[in-house]
Amino acid sequence: MKNFNIIIATLLGVLILASMTIYTVDQRQNAMVFQLGEVVTINKTPGLYFKLPILQNVRYFDTRILTLDPADPDRFITSEKKNVLVDYFAKWRIIDAEQYYVSVGGDETRAQTRLQQTINDSLRAEFGKRTVHEVVSGERDEIMASLRLKADQDARKIGVQVMDVRIKHVDLPQEVSDSVYRRMEAERKRVANELRSTGSAEAEQIRADADRQREIIIAEAYRDAQHVKGEGDAKASTIYAAAYSQNPEFYAFYRSMDAYRQSFKNKTDVLVLEPNSAFFKYMKSPKANQ
């Protein structure tokens, strides 16, 4: 039993010693080995490694892509001396673990603070030479490319690579936004009133032109109608004349009958004529010569 306990104790000692001697590195990390506070080696390749127990210790650094995303937007001034609030984010990763440790002590917070200061300085320089319109839409891609280049150049000094810098949105401060909105509203009202005035003037012109065309059309139609009527009257007169020349007696009789019919249409009609008037010649006799 005593020997068994010794064996167990020995195995536990071996396991503890092995755990203090062996360490692993995966594909997402770099491992930095320290001996008495000094860097001895850096392991970047995934695998199993050995170290001296007690004398050496290992510190891991994440080499995956990290995100710098400030909680609050920063304020910058454009070339027009207008304040704008800029919200951005940056993607970065560690490429030199030793330089990263020497520069910022391997502290991710310090590294992000350094990157944020660099990006803010670059933003201040870029916005200071552009107008609000240019930073909002006109040259936004150019600004982001310049930011990434400058931030990456400075980040290399601390063993970090900046993969990308993106501006999420650019806003005006609340006090400036209210003033801008009021000016925009006044400008929109001015444009609306101008459009209404222009529309009213054009409407009056269209109505006047329509009235003029209406009068022209009516006049031309009346002229054409009178012309047609005149031609019809001429043709009717020609027909009547031809008919009259063929049988003057019948024509005179027909015209007299028509005159009688029109004259005695109502019972209240009264004619004051002499009995021997020519108007009654067909009422006295069917033949006019009788």
ROBA-307036 format. One record per residue (C-alpha): residue in three letters; z, y, x negated. Coordinates in steps of 0.1 Angstrom, whole numbers, plus 5000, padded with zeros to 4 digits. Example, Ala and Ser with C-alpha at 12.3 -4.5 7.8 and 13.67 -1.06 7.14 Angstrom:
% ROBA-307036
Ala507849554877Ser507149894863
This chain:
% ROBA-307036
Met500050005000Lys500950234971Asn497550164955Phe495750234987Asn497350574990Ile496450644954Ile492750554962Ile492750784992Ala494251074973Thr491751014945Leu488851014970Leu490151334986Gly490351494952Val486851394944Leu485551534977Ile487351864972Leu486051884937Ala482551804949Ser482752074976Met483752324949Thr480952214927Ile478052164950Tyr476352434972Thr473152444992Val470552714997Asp468152715028Gln464852885032Arg466453195049Gln468753275020Asn469053374983Ala472153254966Met473753464938Val476153284914Phe478953484899Gln481153384869Leu484253604864Gly482553884885Glu479253884866Val475953754879Val475053424862Thr471953314882Ile470053364915Asn468653074934Lys465753154958Thr464352804962Pro465952594990Gly467852294978Leu471152144964Tyr472752324934Phe475852284912Lys478352534899Leu481552534879Pro484552504902Ile487052794902Leu485152984874Gln482053034895Asn481553154931Val478453194953Arg477353474976Tyr474553445001Phe472053705011Asp469853685042Thr466153725033Arg464953725069Ile463454045084Leu466154275097Thr465954565121Leu467254925116Asp467555075151Pro469755385152Ala471855415184Asp471055785190Pro467755975185Asp467656225156Arg466756595160Phe463856745140Ile462057075140Thr458257105143Ser455957365127Glu456257565160Lys460057585154Lys460657355184Asn463357085184Val462356735193Leu464456415196Val462856115178Asp463855755185Tyr462555505160Phe463155165144Ala462355005111Lys461854645099Trp463054555064Arg464154255043Ile465754185009Ile463354104981Asp465554144951Ala469054014957Glu470354124923Gln469054484926Tyr470354484962Tyr473754384950Val473854634922Ser472654924944Val474554884976Gly477054614967Gly475254364989Asp476454555020Glu473954565048Thr475554865064Arg475155075032Ala471654955029Gln470755065064Thr472455395059Arg470255455028Leu467155355047Gln468055575076Gln468555875053Thr465155815036Ile463355775070Asn465056095083Asp463956295053Ser460356175057Leu460456245094Arg461756595088Ala458956655063Glu456156515085Phe457356695117Gly457857025099Lys454057055092Arg452856945127Thr452957075163Val454656895192His451256785205Glu450256635171Val453556445167Val453456315203Ser449856185204Gly447456345180Glu448656215146Arg451355965156Asp449755665138Glu449255875106Ile452955975107Met454155615110Ala451955505082Ser453255775059Leu456855695070Arg456455325061Leu454955415027Lys457655665017Ala460455455030Asp459255145012Gln458855334979Asp462555434981Ala463755104994Arg462354924964Lys464955104943Ile467654904961Gly465854574962Val464554604998Gln461054605013Val460354815044Met457854615065Asp457254865092Val458455195108Arg457755265144Ile458455575165Lys459555455200His459355795217Val459556165211Asp461456385236Leu462356745239Pro466156835241Gln467456895276Glu467657265273Val464157285260Ser462857045285Asp464057255314Ser462357565300Val459157365294Tyr459157215329Arg459657565344Arg456657695324Met454657395334Glu455557435371Ala454557805370Glu451357725352Arg450557455378Lys451257695406Arg448957955390Val446157705386Ala446657585422Asn446457935436Glu443458005415Leu441757695428Arg442657785464Ser441158125460Thr438057985444Gly437857725472Ser438257995499Ala435558205484Glu433157915481Ala433957805517Glu433158155529Gln429858155510Ile429057805524Arg429757925559Ala427658235555Asp424858035541Ala425057785569Asp425058075595Arg422058225578Gln420157895578Arg421157845614Glu419658175624Ile416558105604Ile416157755620Ile416657905655Ala414158185649Glu411557945635Ala412157705664Tyr411757995689Arg408658105672Asp407157755672Ala408257705709Gln406558035719His403457935699Val403357595717Lys404057765750Gly401258015744Glu398857735736Gly399957545767Asp399557855789Ala396157915774Lys395157555781Ala396557575816Ser394657895823Thr391457735810Ile392057435833Tyr392857655863Ala389757865856Ala387657555853Ala389057415885Tyr388657745903Ser385057775892Gln384357435906Asn385757505941Pro386957865946Glu387657815983Phe389957515977Tyr391657695949Ala392357995971Phe393657775998Tyr395857585974Arg397357895960Ser397958035995Met399757716005Asp401957735975Ala402758105982Tyr403658016018Arg405957736006Gln407657965981Ser407958256006Phe409358056035Lys411657836016Asn414857956034Lys415258036071Thr416858366062Asp413758486042Val412158796058Leu408658936051Val407659276063Leu403859276064Glu401059396087Pro399659126110Asn396159166097Ser397359136061Ala395258906038Phe398458706031Phe398158546066Lys394458466065Tyr394958086062Met397658086088Lys395158236113Ser392358006104Pro391957706080Lys388857876067Ala389258206050Asn385958346063Gln386858286099
